[in-house]
């Protein structure tokens, strides 16, 4: 993910947004430190869903089941 300083973003915002619309993502820095992320809406939606409480709980339960040997083969899934 590319980095862009907030001052540079101010002067090139239109170009940066065009790049984001085409799939690019940027870490926006303020005084050299990461302050925000700019990414396409589709990726942002995926990120929000991936961190939703219900899905986090399901992932944790699945990982625990796998670690405990409780798995389902592809043949069992049909």
VMD Tcl script that builds the backbone (N, CA, C; Angstrom):
set m [mol new atoms 234]
animate dup $m
set s [atomselect $m all]
$s set {name element resname resid chain x y z} {
  {N N UNK 1 A 0.852 -1.163 0.000}
  {CA C UNK 1 A 0.000 0.000 0.000}
  {C C UNK 1 A 0.902 1.231 0.000}
  {N N UNK 2 A 0.650 2.128 -0.917}
  {CA C UNK 2 A 1.462 3.336 -1.040}
  {C C UNK 2 A 1.161 4.311 0.093}
  {N N UNK 3 A 2.137 5.124 0.423}
  {CA C UNK 3 A 1.952 6.169 1.428}
  {C C UNK 3 A 1.901 7.513 0.740}
  {N N UNK 4 A 1.085 8.404 1.292}
  {CA C UNK 4 A 1.023 9.768 0.789}
  {C C UNK 4 A 0.840 10.699 1.977}
  {N N UNK 5 A 1.624 11.757 1.995}
  {CA C UNK 5 A 1.509 12.737 3.066}
  {C C UNK 5 A 0.267 13.580 2.881}
  {N N UNK 6 A -0.259 14.078 3.972}
  {CA C UNK 6 A -1.496 14.845 3.913}
  {C C UNK 6 A -1.340 16.114 3.068}
  {N N UNK 7 A -0.165 16.735 3.115}
  {CA C UNK 7 A 0.049 17.932 2.293}
  {C C UNK 7 A 0.016 17.585 0.817}
  {N N UNK 8 A 0.663 16.482 0.445}
  {CA C UNK 8 A 0.646 16.048 -0.952}
  {C C UNK 8 A -0.772 15.661 -1.370}
  {N N UNK 9 A -1.504 15.016 -0.475}
  {CA C UNK 9 A -2.878 14.634 -0.770}
  {C C UNK 9 A -3.735 15.855 -1.069}
  {N N UNK 10 A -3.525 16.926 -0.309}
  {CA C UNK 10 A -4.292 18.151 -0.540}
  {C C UNK 10 A -4.096 18.687 -1.947}
  {N N UNK 11 A -2.886 18.586 -2.454}
  {CA C UNK 11 A -2.605 19.162 -3.777}
  {C C UNK 11 A -2.916 18.198 -4.923}
  {N N UNK 12 A -3.047 16.899 -4.625}
  {CA C UNK 12 A -3.270 15.919 -5.690}
  {C C UNK 12 A -4.519 15.077 -5.443}
  {N N UNK 13 A -5.450 15.586 -4.663}
  {CA C UNK 13 A -6.613 14.801 -4.246}
  {C C UNK 13 A -7.385 14.214 -5.423}
  {N N UNK 14 A -7.635 14.986 -6.444}
  {CA C UNK 14 A -8.411 14.483 -7.578}
  {C C UNK 14 A -7.719 13.290 -8.245}
  {N N UNK 15 A -6.426 13.393 -8.452}
  {CA C UNK 15 A -5.660 12.301 -9.055}
  {C C UNK 15 A -5.634 11.077 -8.147}
  {N N UNK 16 A -5.469 11.291 -6.854}
  {CA C UNK 16 A -5.427 10.176 -5.896}
  {C C UNK 16 A -6.781 9.458 -5.876}
  {N N UNK 17 A -7.862 10.212 -5.887}
  {CA C UNK 17 A -9.193 9.597 -5.892}
  {C C UNK 17 A -9.396 8.781 -7.164}
  {N N UNK 18 A -8.929 9.285 -8.285}
  {CA C UNK 18 A -9.010 8.522 -9.537}
  {C C UNK 18 A -8.278 7.187 -9.397}
  {N N UNK 19 A -7.105 7.225 -8.785}
  {CA C UNK 19 A -6.330 5.998 -8.589}
  {C C UNK 19 A -7.062 5.024 -7.667}
  {N N UNK 20 A -7.678 5.556 -6.632}
  {CA C UNK 20 A -8.419 4.715 -5.683}
  {C C UNK 20 A -9.621 4.080 -6.385}
  {N N UNK 21 A -10.284 4.848 -7.237}
  {CA C UNK 21 A -11.419 4.292 -7.987}
  {C C UNK 21 A -11.000 3.109 -8.853}
  {N N UNK 22 A -9.731 3.085 -9.232}
  {CA C UNK 22 A -9.212 2.000 -10.056}
  {C C UNK 22 A -8.492 0.924 -9.238}
  {N N UNK 23 A -8.660 0.942 -7.919}
  {CA C UNK 23 A -8.151 -0.144 -7.091}
  {C C UNK 23 A -6.965 0.159 -6.193}
  {N N UNK 24 A -6.375 1.340 -6.328}
  {CA C UNK 24 A -5.224 1.677 -5.476}
  {C C UNK 24 A -5.687 1.973 -4.047}
  {N N UNK 25 A -4.786 1.800 -3.110}
  {CA C UNK 25 A -5.051 2.133 -1.713}
  {C C UNK 25 A -3.850 2.895 -1.170}
  {N N UNK 26 A -4.100 3.809 -0.256}
  {CA C UNK 26 A -3.046 4.653 0.284}
  {C C UNK 26 A -3.132 4.726 1.800}
  {N N UNK 27 A -1.965 4.755 2.429}
  {CA C UNK 27 A -1.868 5.124 3.844}
  {C C UNK 27 A -1.573 6.614 3.839}
  {N N UNK 28 A -2.415 7.371 4.493}
  {CA C UNK 28 A -2.221 8.820 4.565}
  {C C UNK 28 A -1.442 9.113 5.831}
  {N N UNK 29 A -0.331 9.812 5.657}
  {CA C UNK 29 A 0.519 10.114 6.807}
  {C C UNK 29 A 0.394 11.580 7.193}
  {N N UNK 30 A 0.570 11.819 8.457}
  {CA C UNK 30 A 0.575 13.174 9.009}
  {C C UNK 30 A 1.845 13.297 9.836}
  {N N UNK 31 A 2.707 14.173 9.403}
  {CA C UNK 31 A 4.018 14.336 10.049}
  {C C UNK 31 A 4.802 13.023 10.055}
  {N N UNK 32 A 4.667 12.253 8.971}
  {CA C UNK 32 A 5.423 11.015 8.824}
  {C C UNK 32 A 4.839 9.791 9.505}
  {N N UNK 33 A 3.711 9.960 10.178}
  {CA C UNK 33 A 3.095 8.838 10.882}
  {C C UNK 33 A 1.762 8.473 10.227}
  {N N UNK 34 A 1.471 7.184 10.116}
  {CA C UNK 34 A 0.189 6.781 9.531}
  {C C UNK 34 A -0.977 7.378 10.314}
  {N N UNK 35 A -1.934 7.969 9.572}
  {CA C UNK 35 A -3.082 8.602 10.221}
  {C C UNK 35 A -4.407 8.045 9.715}
  {N N UNK 36 A -4.425 7.567 8.472}
  {CA C UNK 36 A -5.673 7.073 7.888}
  {C C UNK 36 A -5.349 6.191 6.694}
  {N N UNK 37 A -6.377 5.515 6.217}
  {CA C UNK 37 A -6.249 4.688 5.025}
  {C C UNK 37 A -7.331 5.121 4.043}
  {N N UNK 38 A -6.951 5.235 2.792}
  {CA C UNK 38 A -7.878 5.569 1.719}
  {C C UNK 38 A -7.899 4.378 0.774}
  {N N UNK 39 A -9.086 3.756 0.609}
  {CA C UNK 39 A -9.176 2.555 -0.227}
  {C C UNK 39 A -10.514 2.543 -0.943}
  {N N UNK 40 A -10.626 1.707 -1.992}
  {CA C UNK 40 A -11.892 1.597 -2.706}
  {C C UNK 40 A -13.021 1.150 -1.777}
  {N N UNK 41 A -14.221 1.582 -2.082}
  {CA C UNK 41 A -15.381 1.272 -1.245}
  {C C UNK 41 A -15.571 -0.232 -1.083}
  {N N UNK 42 A -15.413 -0.998 -2.161}
  {CA C UNK 42 A -15.604 -2.452 -2.066}
  {C C UNK 42 A -14.672 -3.073 -1.037}
  {N N UNK 43 A -13.413 -2.647 -1.042}
  {CA C UNK 43 A -12.459 -3.178 -0.066}
  {C C UNK 43 A -12.812 -2.740 1.344}
  {N N UNK 44 A -13.274 -1.511 1.491}
  {CA C UNK 44 A -13.657 -1.008 2.813}
  {C C UNK 44 A -14.841 -1.797 3.356}
  {N N UNK 45 A -15.818 -2.092 2.496}
  {CA C UNK 45 A -16.967 -2.887 2.934}
  {C C UNK 45 A -16.518 -4.272 3.399}
  {N N UNK 46 A -15.619 -4.900 2.633}
  {CA C UNK 46 A -15.101 -6.211 3.025}
  {C C UNK 46 A -14.388 -6.144 4.368}
  {N N UNK 47 A -13.623 -5.087 4.576}
  {CA C UNK 47 A -12.886 -4.918 5.823}
  {C C UNK 47 A -13.841 -4.750 7.001}
  {N N UNK 48 A -14.887 -3.970 6.815}
  {CA C UNK 48 A -15.869 -3.765 7.888}
  {C C UNK 48 A -16.560 -5.084 8.224}
  {N N UNK 49 A -16.992 -5.798 7.183}
  {CA C UNK 49 A -17.662 -7.083 7.433}
  {C C UNK 49 A -16.734 -8.083 8.097}
  {N N UNK 50 A -15.484 -8.116 7.666}
  {CA C UNK 50 A -14.525 -9.068 8.228}
  {C C UNK 50 A -14.275 -8.827 9.711}
  {N N UNK 51 A -14.538 -7.617 10.167}
  {CA C UNK 51 A -14.296 -7.287 11.569}
  {C C UNK 51 A -15.579 -7.099 12.367}
  {N N UNK 52 A -16.719 -7.433 11.766}
  {CA C UNK 52 A -17.992 -7.362 12.488}
  {C C UNK 52 A -17.994 -8.435 13.570}
  {N N UNK 53 A -18.539 -8.112 14.704}
  {CA C UNK 53 A -18.516 -9.002 15.858}
  {C C UNK 53 A -18.989 -10.414 15.572}
  {N N UNK 54 A -20.097 -10.549 14.842}
  {CA C UNK 54 A -20.651 -11.865 14.550}
  {C C UNK 54 A -19.678 -12.715 13.733}
  {N N UNK 55 A -19.026 -12.099 12.750}
  {CA C UNK 55 A -18.096 -12.839 11.904}
  {C C UNK 55 A -16.797 -13.164 12.634}
  {N N UNK 56 A -16.360 -12.249 13.483}
  {CA C UNK 56 A -15.157 -12.519 14.283}
  {C C UNK 56 A -15.415 -13.714 15.193}
  {N N UNK 57 A -16.584 -13.748 15.811}
  {CA C UNK 57 A -16.935 -14.874 16.686}
  {C C UNK 57 A -16.947 -16.183 15.896}
  {N N UNK 58 A -17.558 -16.175 14.710}
  {CA C UNK 58 A -17.620 -17.384 13.890}
  {C C UNK 58 A -16.225 -17.853 13.481}
  {N N UNK 59 A -15.340 -16.912 13.116}
  {CA C UNK 59 A -13.975 -17.290 12.741}
  {C C UNK 59 A -13.249 -17.919 13.920}
  {N N UNK 60 A -13.391 -17.315 15.093}
  {CA C UNK 60 A -12.727 -17.861 16.283}
  {C C UNK 60 A -13.227 -19.259 16.602}
  {N N UNK 61 A -14.541 -19.464 16.515}
  {CA C UNK 61 A -15.107 -20.787 16.775}
  {C C UNK 61 A -14.605 -21.803 15.754}
  {N N UNK 62 A -14.535 -21.387 14.496}
  {CA C UNK 62 A -14.038 -22.274 13.447}
  {C C UNK 62 A -12.586 -22.651 13.657}
  {N N UNK 63 A -11.774 -21.678 14.038}
  {CA C UNK 63 A -10.352 -21.961 14.285}
  {C C UNK 63 A -10.181 -22.894 15.473}
  {N N UNK 64 A -11.002 -22.685 16.512}
  {CA C UNK 64 A -10.926 -23.554 17.687}
  {C C UNK 64 A -11.351 -24.977 17.330}
  {N N UNK 65 A -12.379 -25.104 16.519}
  {CA C UNK 65 A -12.834 -26.426 16.094}
  {C C UNK 65 A -11.746 -27.115 15.277}
  {N N UNK 66 A -11.128 -26.378 14.383}
  {CA C UNK 66 A -10.052 -26.943 13.553}
  {C C UNK 66 A -8.883 -27.389 14.425}
  {N N UNK 67 A -8.490 -26.531 15.372}
  {CA C UNK 67 A -7.373 -26.861 16.265}
  {C C UNK 67 A -7.695 -28.091 17.109}
  {N N UNK 68 A -8.972 -28.275 17.421}
  {CA C UNK 68 A -9.390 -29.428 18.218}
  {C C UNK 68 A -9.658 -30.675 17.390}
  {N N UNK 69 A -9.388 -30.584 16.092}
  {CA C UNK 69 A -9.565 -31.747 15.235}
  {C C UNK 69 A -10.984 -31.949 14.739}
  {N N UNK 70 A -11.864 -31.007 15.022}
  {CA C UNK 70 A -13.248 -31.132 14.578}
  {C C UNK 70 A -13.377 -30.481 13.207}
  {N N UNK 71 A -13.187 -31.267 12.184}
  {CA C UNK 71 A -13.239 -30.756 10.818}
  {C C UNK 71 A -14.251 -31.542 10.000}
  {N N UNK 72 A -14.597 -31.003 8.849}
  {CA C UNK 72 A -15.516 -31.651 7.914}
  {C C UNK 72 A -14.816 -31.762 6.576}
  {N N UNK 73 A -14.810 -32.959 6.009}
  {CA C UNK 73 A -14.169 -33.146 4.710}
  {C C UNK 73 A -15.072 -32.603 3.602}
  {N N UNK 74 A -14.495 -32.371 2.456}
  {CA C UNK 74 A -15.276 -31.896 1.311}
  {C C UNK 74 A -16.307 -32.930 0.900}
  {N N UNK 75 A -15.992 -34.211 1.027}
  {CA C UNK 75 A -16.933 -35.259 0.679}
  {C C UNK 75 A -18.162 -35.200 1.581}
  {N N UNK 76 A -17.953 -34.899 2.868}
  {CA C UNK 76 A -19.074 -34.793 3.817}
  {C C UNK 76 A -19.973 -33.614 3.496}
  {N N UNK 77 A -19.421 -32.585 2.883}
  {CA C UNK 77 A -20.215 -31.414 2.542}
  {C C UNK 77 A -21.110 -31.666 1.332}
  {N N UNK 78 A -20.750 -32.682 0.562}
  {CA C UNK 78 A -21.611 -33.116 -0.513}
  {C C UNK 78 A -21.361 -32.578 -1.832}
}
mol reanalyze $m
mol bondsrecalc $m
mol representation Tube
mol addrep $m
